[in-house]
C-alpha cells in the first residue's frame, strides 16, 4: 500500500527538484509561481498515461512508466520548438500497490527531468479504483512568435522526419506475443528520448512540425489538415528501425520523432544533435496523404495510427 497522501507528497518533495530558473515557487503551496524568460511565450501541454492503455505493469517496469509519462509531454514541447521549464504531475494509485512502485516511477520520471534540468513544480496524488492513472502537464517557452505550428506547411515544401520509425510498435508486438523484453534492449519503446534540442534547432527552418506520437500517417494528416495542403510520402525513403515493417513505420506510434516540413530552398542539415534528419516526401496542393511505392505507383494513405475510441486499435 502507498504511504498516506501527506507522507507521499513529502517524500516526492524530498526527492524532486522543485526550484529552477523559471520556477520561483514549486511544491508546497496552493499554486506554483513561474517566471518565463523575457521575450518568450508560454507553451503548455498535458497528456494522460493510463494503465491498460499506455502501459501494462506486467510489461513495463515502473521506471519506464515514469520516463514515458514525462517523455509524452516533453515531446509536445519539442514539436513546437520549445524549451521545457516545469512539469506538474497528477498521479492516482490503487490502494494495493506497494510503495516501491511509485518510488521507482518517480525515479524514472526524475532521471529524464534531470536530463533537461526540468523542475517538478507541483501536482496531485489520489487513490484510484481502477489501476494507475498519471496526467503530466509540461510548461515550456519559445521566443515570441517563433513557436513552430502545424499550420505552416505550403505546397512544394519538403517533408522530413528525425531518427527511425516503427521501433516502439515493433517492441509492442513482441510483448503482445508473450515475449519477455529486457527494457534496455528496446530503448525507443521503454525509454524514448524527446527531441528537444532538434526542435529548438529547427526554429526558423521548419515551416510546420508535429511529433510522431500517434503514427506517421495520422500525424502527417494533422499537418495537412491544419495547413490545408496534401502530402506525398516516398515509401523507399522511410527510415525504418530494426525489425520494423513498412506498416509499422507508417502507422506505429510512440516513436516521439519529429515530423516537419521546410521550404525546398532552405538548407536542412543531415544531422542535428547526432540524429539523422531524413527527407521522406513533399507537400502538394489539395488535400489528403498519398504513398508513392518503390514501383512509382501512387495510392491514398489512410490514417491508421493510434486514435482513442477507434475499435480497430
ChimeraX attribute file (.defattr): number of C-alpha atoms within 10 A of each C-alpha:
attribute: neighborCount
match mode: 1-to-1
recipient: residues
	/A:1	12
	/A:2	18
	/A:3	13
	/A:4	11
	/A:5	13
	/A:6	10
	/A:7	11
	/A:8	16
	/A:9	17
	/A:10	13
	/A:11	13
	/A:12	19
	/A:13	17
	/A:14	10
	/A:15	12
	/A:16	21
	/A:17	18
	/A:18	22
	/A:19	18
	/A:20	18
	/A:21	14
	/A:22	19
	/A:23	19
	/A:24	14
	/A:25	17
	/A:26	24
	/A:27	22
	/A:28	13
	/A:29	9
	/A:30	9
	/A:31	12
	/A:32	18
	/A:33	14
	/A:34	18
	/A:35	13
	/A:36	19
	/A:37	14
	/A:38	8
	/A:39	10
	/A:40	16
	/A:41	17
	/A:42	18
	/A:43	19
	/A:44	17
	/A:45	16
	/A:46	17
	/A:47	18
	/A:48	19
	/A:49	20
	/A:50	18
	/A:51	15
	/A:52	12
	/A:53	9
	/A:54	14
	/A:55	20
	/A:56	15
	/A:57	14
	/A:58	9
	/A:59	19
	/A:60	19
	/A:61	18
	/A:62	23
	/A:63	23
	/A:64	25
	/A:65	28
	/A:66	26
	/A:67	23
	/A:68	27
	/A:69	25
	/A:70	28
	/A:71	25
	/A:72	25
	/A:73	24
	/A:74	33
	/A:75	29
	/A:76	29
	/A:77	30
	/A:78	29
	/A:79	29
	/A:80	27
	/A:81	31
	/A:82	30
	/A:83	22
	/A:84	27
	/A:85	28
	/A:86	28
	/A:87	25
	/A:88	21
	/A:89	21
	/A:90	15
	/A:91	19
	/A:92	19
	/A:93	22
	/A:94	16
	/A:95	16
	/A:96	11
	/A:97	13
	/A:98	13
	/A:99	14
	/A:100	11
	/A:101	17
	/A:102	22
	/A:103	18
	/A:104	17
	/A:105	19
	/A:106	20
	/A:107	20
	/A:108	22
	/A:109	22
	/A:110	23
	/A:111	16
	/A:112	22
	/A:113	22
	/A:114	13
	/A:115	9
	/A:116	16
	/A:117	16
	/A:118	27
	/A:119	26
	/A:120	27
	/A:121	28
	/A:122	24
	/A:123	19
	/A:124	13
	/A:125	17
	/A:126	14
	/A:127	17
	/A:128	14
	/A:129	11
	/A:130	13
	/A:131	17
	/A:132	20
	/A:133	21
	/A:134	21
	/A:135	19
	/A:136	22
	/A:137	24
	/A:138	27
	/A:139	25
	/A:140	27
	/A:141	24
	/A:142	23
	/A:143	16
	/A:144	11
	/A:145	9
	/A:146	16
	/A:147	26
	/A:148	25
	/A:149	19
	/A:150	22
	/A:151	17
	/A:152	20
	/A:153	29
	/A:154	22
	/A:155	16
	/A:156	17
	/A:157	23
	/A:158	25
	/A:159	27
	/A:160	23
	/A:161	24
	/A:162	23
	/A:163	20
	/A:164	21
	/A:165	31
	/A:166	28
	/A:167	25
	/A:168	24
	/A:169	24
	/A:170	21
	/A:171	22
	/A:172	18
	/A:173	12
	/A:174	12
	/A:175	15
	/A:176	11
	/A:177	9
	/A:178	9
	/A:179	12
	/A:180	11
	/A:181	15
	/A:182	12
	/A:183	17
	/A:184	11
	/A:185	10
	/A:186	16
	/A:187	15
	/A:188	22
	/A:189	24
	/A:190	25
	/A:191	20
	/A:192	22
	/A:193	20
	/A:194	26
	/A:195	25
	/A:196	22
	/A:197	15
	/A:198	22
	/A:199	28
	/A:200	21
	/A:201	15
	/A:202	23
	/A:203	19
	/A:204	13
	/A:205	16
	/A:206	25
	/A:207	22
	/A:208	27
	/A:209	32
	/A:210	28
	/A:211	29
	/A:212	27
	/A:213	20
	/A:214	20
	/A:215	27
	/A:216	30
	/A:217	25
	/A:218	24
	/A:219	25
	/A:220	26
	/A:221	21
	/A:222	18
	/A:223	24
	/A:224	26
	/A:225	15
	/A:226	14
	/A:227	20
	/A:228	19
	/A:229	21
	/A:230	22
	/A:231	27
	/A:232	21
	/A:233	26
	/A:234	18
	/A:235	18
	/A:236	14
	/A:237	15
	/A:238	19
	/A:239	21
	/A:240	19
	/A:241	18
	/A:242	11
	/A:243	12
	/A:244	20
	/A:245	16
	/A:246	17
	/A:247	14
	/A:248	22
	/A:249	25
	/A:250	25
	/A:251	23
	/A:252	28
	/A:253	28
	/A:254	25
	/A:255	26
	/A:256	30
	/A:257	28
	/A:258	27
	/A:259	25
	/A:260	30
	/A:261	28
	/A:262	25
	/A:263	19
	/A:264	12
	/A:265	9
	/A:266	12
	/A:267	9
	/A:268	17
	/A:269	10
	/A:270	12
	/A:271	13
	/A:272	16
	/A:273	10
	/A:274	9
	/A:275	13
	/A:276	15
	/A:277	21
	/A:278	20
	/A:279	21
	/A:280	19
	/A:281	23
	/A:282	22
	/A:283	24
	/A:284	21
	/A:285	13
	/A:286	12
	/A:287	15
	/A:288	20
	/A:289	22
	/A:290	20
	/A:291	21
	/A:292	18
	/A:293	14
	/A:294	11
	/A:295	8
	/A:296	10
	/A:297	9
	/A:298	14
	/A:299	12
	/A:300	11
	/A:301	19
	/A:302	15
	/A:303	20
	/A:304	20
	/A:305	21
	/A:306	20
	/A:307	14
	/A:308	8
	/A:309	7
	/A:310	8
	/A:311	6
	/A:312	8
	/A:313	9
